[in-house]
Amino acid sequence: MKELPTPTLELSPLALPRGSLHPGLDATPSVSESKGGIEVAWACHQDEVREAQRLRYEVFAGEMGARLPKTVPGHDIDLFDDYCEHLLVRDSATRQVIGTYRLLTPAQAKRVGSFYSDTEFDLTRLRMLRDKMVELGRSCVHPEHRHGGVIMALWGALAGFMVRNDLDTMIGCASIPMQYEGPHGIIGGGHAAASIWRQVREKHLAAIEYHVRPRLPLPVDKLDDSLDVEPPALIKGYLRLGAKVLGAPAWDPDFNAADLPMMMRLAELPQRYRKHFLGV
């Protein structure tokens, strides 16, 4: 098994030694926490990353119809993967990976040259946050395990990672399928995304100094934004955690989705979630 490199550039004003992202990795090949029949762990080897990439392919290509590069058949792989930390949730009984996130740290973003979000948005206004800003991406959960326990387990591990490495801001692109399944059937053409953008900007839009611009905007002014549709569960979860929307959605033709730019800061985490995830 190929061991993954551990970032060695600075994550904060103090350079962190090899292995410090996940204390104990040298002593324990897979650091995990088991709760309610699931285990949360950070990928340590390439074959574990491949498991996450297979789940991503199943969800993004199989369910959403995304057009993915055929680097390895049946896997979702892009140039950012080799620079990311990959978080896995496994079913304790079957050992199957049923949920995943990837994290791109400030150090690794410097190595690869940008965040993934930079390819979809002009992030100029976030430049003062970059030294302590992590990008979350490629979030997905197996269709048979889409319950709160998997998401809460992922978020708990993410919060611990942030605190352990003195990071304070998370950003990412939250996707809304262009063919959106609403309570009355499929809504196509991006109208659901335009309607969700109208809803979230009224209550959850970030301060103007953090606004970003989409490189390929979804033409929301030409779409029906009056539909009564619920945001996807992941977006609703982010908003409950105090996340802010940073601007209008971009259109991602490869994933056939509209992407909302979102930011979550640990300092703005509601108290009940601070106690749950951070113990304070």
MITI-836232 format. One record per residue (C-alpha): residue number from 1; residue in three letters; x, y, z. Coordinates in Angstrom, 2 decimals, padded with zeros to 5 digits, m for minus. Each point is the difference from the previous one (the first is absolute). Layout:
N
R    nr   rest         X         Y         Z
R   NUM    ala         X         Y         Z
...
END
This chain:
280
R    nr   rest         X         Y         Z
R     1    met    000.00    000.00    000.00
R     2    lys    001.25    003.44   m000.90
R     3    glu    000.16    002.30    003.01
R     4    leu   m001.29    003.50   m000.56
R     5    pro    002.35    002.94    000.50
R     6    thr   m000.71    002.21    002.99
R     7    pro    000.08    003.76   m000.67
R     8    thr    003.26    001.59    001.11
R     9    leu   m000.57    003.65   m000.92
R    10    glu   m001.31    002.44    002.58
R    11    leu   m003.60   m000.28    001.15
R    12    ser    000.39    002.89    002.42
R    13    pro    002.80    002.38    001.06
R    14    leu    001.75   m003.05    001.51
R    15    ala    001.23   m002.73   m002.34
R    16    leu   m001.55   m003.31    000.96
R    17    pro    002.12   m003.18   m000.07
R    18    arg   m000.82   m002.91   m002.27
R    19    gly   m002.98   m001.95    001.27
R    20    ser   m001.37    002.78    002.20
R    21    leu   m003.25    000.35   m001.94
R    22    his   m001.21   m003.22    001.58
R    23    pro    001.84   m000.70    003.26
R    24    gly    000.70   m003.68    000.43
R    25    leu    000.17   m000.96   m003.66
R    26    asp    003.53   m001.30    000.37
R    27    ala   m001.03   m002.22    002.89
R    28    thr   m003.43   m001.02   m001.34
R    29    pro   m000.54   m000.64   m003.72
R    30    ser   m003.65    001.07    000.13
R    31    val   m001.23    002.42    002.63
R    32    ser   m003.73   m000.55    000.35
R    33    glu   m002.96    000.58    002.26
R    34    ser   m002.88   m002.46    000.12
R    35    lys   m003.55    001.15    000.73
R    36    gly   m003.32   m001.68   m000.68
R    37    gly    001.28   m002.51   m002.53
R    38    ile    002.17    002.44   m001.94
R    39    glu    003.69    000.88    000.16
R    40    val    001.63    003.30   m000.92
R    41    ala    003.62    000.00   m001.19
R    42    trp    002.49    001.99   m002.05
R    43    ala    001.38   m001.74   m003.07
R    44    cys    003.62   m001.02    000.51
R    45    his    000.60   m001.98   m003.20
R    46    gln   m000.80    000.40   m003.67
R    47    asp   m002.33   m003.01   m000.04
R    48    glu   m002.16    001.71    002.65
R    49    val   m000.22    003.11   m002.16
R    50    arg   m001.04   m002.24   m002.89
R    51    glu   m002.92   m001.24    002.11
R    52    ala   m001.17    003.60    000.46
R    53    gln    000.44    000.69   m003.70
R    54    arg   m002.14   m003.02   m000.90
R    55    leu   m002.80    001.21    002.28
R    56    arg    000.27    003.47   m001.52
R    57    tyr   m000.28   m001.48   m003.50
R    58    glu   m003.05   m002.01    000.99
R    59    val   m001.75    003.09    001.36
R    60    phe    001.15    002.70   m002.42
R    61    ala    000.00   m001.95   m003.27
R    62    gly   m002.59   m002.64    000.86
R    63    glu   m002.58    002.22    001.69
R    64    met    000.73    003.51   m001.24
R    65    gly    001.18   m000.84   m003.49
R    66    ala    003.30    001.87    000.40
R    67    arg    002.53   m000.20   m002.81
R    68    leu    003.19   m001.08    001.74
R    69    pro    003.53   m000.49   m001.35
R    70    lys    000.74   m003.66   m000.75
R    71    thr    003.34    000.00    001.85
R    72    val   m000.88   m003.30    001.69
R    73    pro   m003.25   m001.68   m001.11
R    74    gly   m002.71    000.16    002.66
R    75    his    001.81    002.65    002.07
R    76    asp   m000.46    003.76    000.41
R    77    ile    003.55    001.39   m000.09
R    78    asp    001.29    003.51   m000.60
R    79    leu    003.32    001.80    000.40
R    80    phe   m000.87    001.23    003.52
R    81    asp   m000.41   m003.48    001.50
R    82    asp    003.71   m000.64    000.51
R    83    tyr    000.27    003.18    002.07
R    84    cys   m003.04   m000.58    002.21
R    85    glu   m000.69   m001.70    003.31
R    86    his   m002.81   m002.54   m000.52
R    87    leu   m002.51   m000.69    002.76
R    88    leu   m001.82   m003.33   m000.11
R    89    val   m003.03   m001.43    001.76
R    90    arg   m000.28   m003.80   m000.05
R    91    asp   m002.76   m002.41    000.88
R    92    ser    001.51   m001.88    002.95
R    93    ala   m001.51   m003.31   m001.07
R    94    thr    000.78   m000.01   m003.73
R    95    arg    003.08    002.33    000.04
R    96    gln   m001.53    001.78   m003.00
R    97    val    000.71    003.73   m000.40
R    98    ile   m003.44    001.62    000.25
R    99    gly    000.95    003.67    000.29
R   100    thr    002.90    002.26   m000.85
R   101    tyr    001.33    003.56   m000.02
R   102    arg    003.28    001.35   m001.24
R   103    leu    001.87    002.93    001.54
R   104    leu    002.52    002.26   m001.67
R   105    thr    002.14    001.80    002.57
R   106    pro    001.63    003.42   m000.51
R   107    ala    003.42   m001.64   m000.40
R   108    gln   m001.18   m002.46   m002.61
R   109    ala   m001.98    002.68   m001.86
R   110    lys    003.30    001.84   m000.42
R   111    arg    001.59   m003.15   m001.35
R   112    val   m002.70   m000.73   m002.58
R   113    gly   m000.36    003.69   m000.84
R   114    ser   m003.58    000.71    001.06
R   115    phe   m003.09   m001.28    001.71
R   116    tyr   m002.51   m001.90   m002.14
R   117    ser   m002.43    002.84    000.72
R   118    asp    002.38    002.38   m001.77
R   119    thr   m000.90   m001.77   m003.25
R   120    glu   m003.67    000.91    000.46
R   121    phe    000.16    003.34    001.82
R   122    asp    002.17    003.08    000.31
R   123    leu    001.03   m000.28    003.66
R   124    thr    001.96    003.26    000.14
R   125    arg   m001.97    001.31    002.96
R   126    leu    000.96   m003.03    002.08
R   127    arg    003.75    000.55   m000.37
R   128    met    000.41    001.20    003.60
R   129    leu   m001.51   m003.27    001.28
R   130    arg    002.06   m002.46   m002.05
R   131    asp    002.71   m000.71    002.58
R   132    lys   m002.54   m001.72    002.24
R   133    met   m002.58   m001.01   m002.58
R   134    val   m000.76   m003.62   m000.95
R   135    glu   m002.02   m001.04   m003.02
R   136    leu   m002.57   m002.78    000.36
R   137    gly   m001.06   m001.88   m003.09
R   138    arg   m001.24   m003.13   m001.71
R   139    ser   m002.41   m000.72    002.85
R   140    cys   m002.21   m003.01   m000.58
R   141    val   m001.81   m002.76    001.89
R   142    his   m001.09   m003.40   m001.29
R   143    pro   m003.75    000.06   m000.86
R   144    glu   m000.79   m002.72    002.56
R   145    his    001.61    001.95    002.85
R   146    arg   m001.31    003.55   m000.40
R   147    his   m000.93    000.63    003.59
R   148    gly    001.20    002.55    002.50
R   149    gly    002.49   m002.32    001.66
R   150    val    002.41   m000.15   m002.94
R   151    ile   m000.03    003.76   m000.57
R   152    met    000.41    000.75    003.72
R   153    ala    002.94   m002.41    000.17
R   154    leu    001.67    001.73   m002.95
R   155    trp   m000.57    003.46    001.47
R   156    gly    001.29   m001.04    003.40
R   157    ala    003.26   m001.21   m001.54
R   158    leu    000.28    003.19   m002.08
R   159    ala   m000.44    002.19    003.07
R   160    gly    002.72   m001.90    001.85
R   161    phe    002.34    000.37   m002.98
R   162    met   m000.56    003.76   m000.09
R   163    val    000.71    000.49    003.70
R   164    arg    002.99   m002.34    000.03
R   165    asn    001.67    001.87   m002.85
R   166    asp   m000.89    003.56    001.06
R   167    leu   m002.29    000.63   m002.98
R   168    asp   m003.13    002.10    000.26
R   169    thr   m001.81    000.25   m003.36
R   170    met   m001.55   m002.56   m002.34
R   171    ile   m001.11    000.73   m003.55
R   172    gly   m001.43   m002.12   m002.76
R   173    cys   m002.46   m000.34   m002.86
R   174    ala   m003.41   m001.41    000.98
R   175    ser   m001.68   m001.58   m003.01
R   176    ile   m003.63    000.18   m001.10
R   177    pro   m000.77   m002.45   m002.85
R   178    met   m001.36    001.66   m003.13
R   179    gln   m002.53   m002.84   m000.10
R   180    tyr   m001.25    000.49    003.54
R   181    glu   m002.38   m002.44    001.63
R   182    gly   m002.65    002.04    001.79
R   183    pro   m003.14   m001.09    001.88
R   184    his   m002.02   m000.01   m003.23
R   185    gly    002.56   m001.61   m002.27
R   186    ile    003.09    000.99   m001.96
R   187    ile    000.62    003.72   m000.54
R   188    gly    002.35    000.58   m002.92
R   189    gly    001.73    002.92   m001.63
R   190    gly    001.56    001.52    003.11
R   191    his   m003.26    001.52    001.27
R   192    ala    000.33   m001.80    003.35
R   193    ala    003.55    001.34    000.44
R   194    ala   m001.17    003.55   m000.75
R   195    ser   m002.81   m000.36    002.53
R   196    ile    002.33   m001.37    002.68
R   197    trp    002.44    002.87   m000.64
R   198    arg   m002.86    002.47    000.52
R   199    gln   m000.88   m001.64    003.31
R   200    val    003.51   m000.23    001.45
R   201    arg    001.16    003.48   m001.02
R   202    glu   m002.86    001.54    002.00
R   203    lys    001.18   m001.41    003.35
R   204    his    003.45   m001.51   m000.46
R   205    leu    002.00    002.29   m002.29
R   206    ala    003.46    000.87    001.33
R   207    ala    001.17    003.56    000.54
R   208    ile    000.96    001.71   m003.25
R   209    glu    003.73   m000.10    000.80
R   210    tyr   m000.13   m003.79   m000.44
R   211    his   m001.99   m000.13   m003.23
R   212    val    001.44   m002.00   m002.90
R   213    arg   m000.87   m000.03   m003.70
R   214    pro   m000.80   m003.09   m002.08
R   215    arg    002.21   m000.51   m003.04
R   216    leu   m002.89   m001.65   m001.88
R   217    pro   m003.14    001.43    001.61
R   218    leu   m003.28   m001.85    000.07
R   219    pro   m002.34    002.40   m001.91
R   220    val   m002.31    000.45    002.98
R   221    asp   m001.63    003.13   m001.45
R   222    lys   m001.35   m002.13   m002.87
R   223    leu   m001.33   m002.77    002.25
R   224    asp   m003.13   m000.39    002.09
R   225    asp    001.12    000.64    003.58
R   226    ser   m003.48   m000.10    001.53
R   227    leu   m000.26   m003.76    000.51
R   228    asp   m000.66   m001.38    003.48
R   229    val    002.88   m002.46    000.27
R   230    glu    002.10   m001.12    002.94
R   231    pro    003.80    000.33   m000.19
R   232    pro    001.92   m003.29   m000.08
R   233    ala    000.53   m001.56    003.43
R   234    leu    003.72    000.79    000.00
R   235    ile   m000.61    003.71   m000.63
R   236    lys   m002.66    000.10    002.71
R   237    gly    002.47   m001.64    002.36
R   238    tyr    002.70    002.55   m000.80
R   239    leu   m002.42    002.86    000.63
R   240    arg   m000.98   m001.44    003.39
R   241    leu    003.70   m000.02    000.87
R   242    gly    000.20    003.73   m000.72
R   243    ala    001.41   m000.16   m003.53
R   244    lys   m000.38    002.97   m002.32
R   245    val   m000.57    000.13   m003.74
R   246    leu    002.68    002.08   m001.71
R   247    gly   m001.83    000.89   m003.19
R   248    ala   m002.00   m001.16   m003.00
R   249    pro    000.35   m003.57   m001.28
R   250    ala    002.36   m001.14   m002.71
R   251    trp   m001.01   m002.51   m002.63
R   252    asp    002.11   m003.17   m000.13
R   253    pro   m000.84   m001.67   m003.32
R   254    asp    002.17   m003.07    000.69
R   255    phe   m001.91   m000.82    003.18
R   256    asn   m003.31    001.29   m001.43
R   257    ala   m000.44    002.09    003.13
R   258    ala   m000.19    003.52    001.34
R   259    asp    002.61    000.66    002.69
R   260    leu   m000.53    002.39    002.89
R   261    pro    003.17    001.43    001.56
R   262    met   m000.18   m000.46    003.78
R   263    met    002.15    000.87    002.99
R   264    met   m000.14   m001.22    003.58
R   265    arg    002.11    001.45    002.80
R   266    leu    000.54   m001.80    003.31
R   267    ala   m000.49    003.24    001.93
R   268    glu   m003.54    000.25   m001.43
R   269    leu   m001.03   m003.56    000.86
R   270    pro   m003.21    000.13    002.12
R   271    gln    000.59   m000.84    003.63
R   272    arg   m001.89   m003.30   m000.03
R   273    tyr    002.20   m001.23   m002.85
R   274    arg    003.16    001.36    001.61
R   275    lys   m000.72   m002.17    003.00
R   276    his   m000.81   m003.04   m002.16
R   277    phe    002.98    000.22   m002.36
R   278    leu    002.59    001.88    002.02
R   279    gly   m001.00   m000.78    003.58
R   280    val    000.02    003.69    000.99
END
